[in-house]
Amino acid sequence: MAGLTSSTIGRKYAMALSAMFLLSFLVIHVSSNMTSVFSEDVYNVVAHFMGYNPLVQYVLQPVLAIGVVFHFVMGFILEIKNNKARPVKYASNNGAANSSWVSRNMIISGAVILAFFALHFYDFWFPELDYKFIAHNPIDETRYWGELHHKFHDIWRVVLYVIAFVLLGLHLAHGFQSSFQSIGARHPKYTPVIKALGTWFSILVPLGFIIIAIFHFVTQ
C-alpha cells in the first residue's frame, strides 16, 4: 500500500478503490435500512443479523472504518498537493467555465460528510458498542426498529441528516464517475453508461436515506 500511495497516480488509484468499496457499502446500508420503512419485523431480523454476525462485526466493520478514514484522508492529501502544484488558482483562470462547482469543491462536501459520519457513529455505532460490550445487556432481537425510530424524533436531527444526504449526493455525482476514470475505465462506449449510472446512483441512494429519515420522523 505504501508503494501504491507514494505517487499522485498511485494515490488517485488507491482513493478510487476505496471509493468503490464505500459505494458498495452505501448500497447495502440503504437497502437494509429501507426495510424499516416497510416492515418492523424484517428490519429487526436484518439488523440483528448485521449486529451479531462475526464476519460483519469483526471483519467488515473494522475494514469499513479503515476505508472511510483512508478515503477522506487521501482526499485531503490529494487536494493539498493539487493546490500546491497548481500555478494559477481557479479564481483567476475561470475554473467554473471548465468544471462544475461540485468537482472543484469535493474537499468541502467531503469534510461535511466526514462530520456526518462522526454524528452517525455517535447516534448508532457507539450506543451499539455500549449495549453489547460495555453494559453487557441481554440479546434482544426486537429492539432495533424502536431504536432507529426514536433517533429521528427531533426535527433538528432529521434536518442535519437530510442536508448531509444532499451533500452526499453532490459528492457522489462527481465521485462515482471520477473513481472509474482513475482506474482507467474510460472509453467512448462505456463512459456514457458510467455517467448515467453515476447520476442515478447519486440521486437514488441519498434519496433512499432521506425517505428513511423523514418516514421515521412523521410516524412518531
C-alpha positions, 0 to 999 in steps of 0.5 A: 500500500505504501508503494501504491500511495507514494505517487499522485497516480498511485494515490488517485488509484488507491482513493478510487478503490476505496471509493468503490468499496464505500459505494458498495457499502452505501448500497447495502446500508440503504437497502437494509435500512429501507426495510424499516420503512416497510416492515418492523419485523424484517428490519429487526431480523436484518439488523440483528443479523448485521449486529451479531454476525462475526464476519460483519462485526469483526471483519467488515466493520473494522475494514469499513472504518479503515476505508472511510478514514483512508478515503477522506484522508487521501482526499485531503492529501490529494487536494493539498498537493493539487493546490500546491502544484497548481500555478494559477488558482481557479479564481483567476483562470475561470475554473467554473467555465471548465468544471462544475462547482461540485468537482472543484469543491469535493474537499468541502462536501467531503469534510461535511460528510466526514462530520456526518459520519462522526454524528452517525457513529455517535447516534448508532455505532457507539450506543451499539458498542455500549449495549453489547460490550460495555453494559453487557445487556441481554440479546434482544432481537426486537429492539432495533426498529424502536431504536432507529425510530426514536433517533429521528424524533427531533426535527433538528436531527432529521434536518442535519441528516437530510442536508448531509444526504444532499451533500452526499449526493453532490459528492457522489455525482462527481465521485462515482464517475471520477473513481472509474476514470482513475482506474482507467475505465474510460472509453467512448462506449462505456463512459456514457453508461458510467455517467448515467449510472453515476447520476442515478446512483447519486440521486437514488441512494441519498434519496433512499436515506432521506425517505428513511429519515423523514418516514421515521420522523412523521410516524412518531 
